[in-house]
């Protein structure tokens, strides 16, 4: 599972990175790759207009806000369920 935090490195982007890392640890996802993407052309290629954003396996699942830990948990568990 590839998790990408898209943003400039601002405080909100750092918060999203921390929350995502915490959820990955809590869920015990050993194959998770957590990546910070700060390159604006790459961010724009995802169609993201507002950061921070979170992409899971190449699909943007959230943008423009810092979600709660429960929100991130839900997004990741939903993505895991889709993987089968």
C-alpha atoms as one frame of an Amber mdcrd trajectory, in Angstrom:
protein
   0.000   0.000   0.000   1.411   3.361  -1.014   0.288   6.378   1.002   1.273
   9.789  -0.305   0.911  13.029   1.623   0.746  15.811  -0.959   1.697  19.328
   0.105   4.322  22.003   0.433   5.616  20.924   3.818   3.463  23.403   5.731
   2.225  22.747   9.255  -1.004  21.143   8.071   0.926  18.856   5.715   3.160
  17.811   8.605   0.084  17.111  10.763  -1.435  14.921   8.040   1.862  13.032
   7.696   2.009  12.449  11.469  -1.620  11.307  11.718  -1.195   8.974   8.735
   1.991   7.457  10.168   0.237   6.929  13.509  -2.704   5.160  11.864  -0.378
   2.917   9.841   1.406   1.947  13.072  -1.871   1.409  14.962  -3.279  -0.801
  12.202  -0.025  -2.752  11.924   0.231  -2.343   8.154   3.664  -3.731   7.438
   3.649  -3.244   3.669   2.756   0.465   3.842   5.007   2.911   2.042   4.469
   6.427   3.405   5.795   9.137   1.084   5.809  12.937   1.305   5.288  14.615
  -2.072   6.289  18.287  -2.179   6.858  18.619  -5.937   4.102  20.920  -7.234
   3.947  19.497 -10.785   3.457  16.046  -9.260   0.789  17.349  -6.878  -0.996
  19.059  -9.765  -0.861  15.828 -11.801  -3.186  14.336  -9.181  -5.670  17.152
  -9.788  -5.195  18.483  -6.266  -5.995  22.183  -5.963  -5.885  22.440  -2.164
  -3.372  20.859   0.178  -2.747  18.926   2.278  -4.004  15.894   0.404  -3.748
  12.153   0.879  -3.473   9.639  -1.947  -3.759   5.910  -1.369  -2.373   3.681
  -4.110  -2.481   6.605  -6.547  -6.049   7.730  -5.759  -6.640  11.018  -3.952
  -8.980  10.283  -1.060  -8.807  13.612   0.785  -7.691  17.170   0.117  -7.852
  20.641   1.573  -8.004  19.792   5.265  -6.347  17.958   8.119  -8.570  14.996
   8.921  -9.071  13.430  12.320  -7.292  10.213  13.184 -10.651   8.434  12.868
 -11.095   9.823   9.332  -7.669   8.600   8.240  -8.309   5.209   9.837 -11.561
   4.915   7.906  -9.925   5.914   4.604  -7.099   3.421   5.018  -9.309   0.534
   6.170 -11.647   1.166   3.223  -8.676   1.045   0.849  -7.473  -2.178   2.460
 -10.933  -3.717   2.048 -10.917  -2.850  -1.675  -7.601  -4.628  -2.083  -9.217
  -7.837  -0.872
